[in-house]
Amino acid sequence: MTKLPYLASGASLWRGYDYYVDHKVLSWEPAEPGAYPQQFDGVVLGNGDKPYEVHIDIAHPKKSTCTCPFAEGRHVICKHMVALYFTIYPAEADELLHAQERWEAEEVAREVAHRAETWRYVKGLKKAELQEGLYRALLEIDDLRYRRRWL
Ligand SMILES: [Zn+2]
């Protein structure tokens, strides 16, 4: 089952994370009795001073609601729901940040490895292959420039 924050768009996920970090969740409480409630109500500050009423359903995230203009009347996950979720489950906010940091570190490592591999490849080429490769690369650059003009 995909957890609520990961049903949000990337922008809503990270805005929600920021809202959680900035303590924009003013209050929250379980919306049902029991030791392991699945539904919660909260009040979350918006961009201005106007707070929104947020209801999240952990088991059925798409049933979550928020009174903000983005989410009202739609079955979407907004940043206020994400902020409420992370306020209730702070360990998952930490996990998101760590996963992001791991991904970024791996991305840097991949780029370094890719450049080293490309350099090894170029060093291994003969002169005729280099001329051919350079010619193709220049055409490709021209092609990219030409295409960008029309985008
Ligand atoms: Zn909202």
Residues whose N, C-alpha, C, O or C-beta is under 5 A from the ligand:
A	BS01	ZN	C66 C68 A71 C78 K79 H80 M81
